[in-house]
Amino acid sequence: MASSVELPPFVHDSIATIALQEGFTSDRFSVIIESGCNKGDGFSSDLFRVIVEQDGRKLVLLCKLPPLNQARRQQFNSMKIFERESLLYSKLLPNLIEFQSQKGVQPHEGFFNVPKCYLASCDVEKEQSIIALEDLRERGLKMWNKMIPVNYEHARMLMVHLGRYHAVSFAIKDQQPELFEQFKIPDLMTTAMAENEAIRALVNATMDRAIGVLDADEDVARWKMVALKENYFEAMRKCCDGAGTEPYAVLVHGDCWINNMMFSYKNKIPESMILLDWQGARYASPVLDLSYFFSCCTDEAFRRQYYDEMLNIYYGSLRDLLERLGGDPARQFPFTALLRQLTRNARYGVMLAAFVLPVICTANEDIPDLNDAAERYHKSQQLEANMFANSGSSEEAFRRRMRGLIRDMVRFGYI
């Protein structure tokens, strides 16, 4: 196997296993391994592009591994989140697709918007995990530029598919409750955050930075954000509490920002999409996915013009598929419940945006070396609060988008 980096033996064994499963002949195929992403595309994982060839036939994989750098692997608790994503790809997402297929739902009608997975395995004790997916770039799918707020067509497409995705959860939960028990994945993030002093210090510094974008006369917004900062971990716990959301909790994607989506286009208009990176999946309120996306991937002008329309598109899509699957939207998740869930839990978006927007507003080439940052944290046990969007146009973009988001959170009554 030709590789520009040294990978653990289990990775090579896994690739060989996939090759044989896909009909390649032992000892006759060649393998080339190269970097699979651009700088700044992966925080809690390393990506490699794998090309398997034999007699003119080619299979291209995107292999996702826990960070090879041990300090970064430990900092991001990578084995736990790989264990979760492996479960999604090997079991839960296939169950979602199979349930729809049994109901006669066709791919263009339901939620089938996940990449083909060739292998998803995780051994936490050995610290070995690999998720081998199709390389969607081979089919011409592309990512949106994270630094540009999402436009109407892309947001609309996500609302359609997010509504369908949540609808399948509601249907299985109601019709096959025993099967659905495995979908009740607990939230691991909030407890770990609250117990880590370095993270608590980072939260305080990050929220102070967010509050600092407000104009001098925005006293109400400042007061609300200070109160949110002081109650950050309890507010986060409440937002992510699946049991407290009942009967409306579903399996959420959990990391619903634009870099975790790829689109295909016709005449420069998106015609299909795939949702990636399921490491953040958990059992929680469906509005977590909505709030995360609108907070981090749209701007104030978009929300002012389209927010209500987007909520209606999302709910209409959820309602239509839930009915198609034999469910009862009026009983299981009426529109009024969606609005109440937003009032209760949409603050989740601004709490995460304080961390995510600086990353979004930083060009990939300006992203600091994450391995070096992890090594520094390993030695000092102190997290750096201003690694991203800390000068020039990136800082101004962050301040503008964060200010608009806080204003909208106040205007919508979410904080």
C-alpha positions, 0 to 999 in steps of 0.5 A: 500500500502506498501512503504518505503517512504512517497509519496503524496496521488495523487501518490497512487490514480494514481496507483489505477487508473492504476490498475483498468484500467489494470483489477485488482479488487478494494480492492483485489490487493496489491501494493508495492512501492520501490526505482526505481533507483540507486544513481546518476540515476536521477537529475530532478526526483525521480523514484519508482518501483511499484508492483501491485499484485492480485491472482498471476498476477503482474504488474510492473511499473516505476513511475517518479515523480518530486523530493520530495525535494522541493529545488531540485524540484525548482532548476531543474524547475521540474514542467516545464520539467514534463509538457513537458515530460507528453505532449510527452508521452500522445500526441506527441509520440503516434501521431508519432507512429500512423502516421507510423502505418497509413502508414503501417510501421511495428515496425521493420521498423520505430521508435517505440522505446519508453516504454509503458506509463500507465499514464502521467499527470501534474498539474503545479499549484498543483505541482503534476505530475506522469509518469508511465511506464513499467519497462523495466528491466522486459523484460531484457533490460539493460543500458550501463555503462555510464563510458565506451565510447560507442562501435560500435554496440550500437552507430550504433543502436542509429544512425539507430533509431535516423535517423528514429525518425527524419524522422517521424518529417520531414514527418509529418511536410510536410504532416500534417502541422496542426498536426505538429504545436503542435510539435514545443515545444520552448526551455526553457533552454537557456533563463532561463540560461542567466537570472540567475546570479548563472548559468552564474557564473557556466558556466564561471567556468565550461568552464574554467575547460574545457579549463584547460584540454588543453596542453600548446601548444594547442593555437588555441584550447584554443583561440577557447574555450575562444571565445566560453565561452565569447559568450556561451549564444548567441551560445547556443541560436543560436544552440537551435533556431528552427526558425533559423534552418528552414526548417530543424527543427524537434522534437529532443529528447534533452537529448540524452546521454547513460543513457537515453537508454536501450538495449536488447541483444542476444549473448551479441550484442544489438538487440533492444533499447528504448529511455527514458527521454523525458524531454528535447524534443524541436523543433530544429536542428536534429544535437543537438541529434547527437552532444550531443551523440557523444560529451558525450558518445564516445571518441576521438579514436571512433570518429576518426575511426567511426564518418563519418560512423556513420553520413552515417548510421544515414542519410541512416536510415533517408532517407529510412524511410522518403521515406517509409513515402512518403517524399522526402529526397533530398528536405526536408533534403539532406545530404549536409544540414546535414553537414551544420547543423553540422557546424552551430550547433554541437558546442552545444555538447562541450558546454554541455559536459563541464557539462555532462562529469564530471557526466559521469566520476563519479561513481554512488557511488561517486555522491554527495547527490543531495538533500543536494546540492540543499539545499545549493544552496537554501540558498546561491544561488551559484552553485557548479562547481566542484561537479563531477570528482574532484579527482583521476581516475574520474578527469583523465578520464574527462580531457582525454575525454574533451581534445579529444573532444575539439581537435575533435571540432577544427578538424571538424571545429565546433568551 
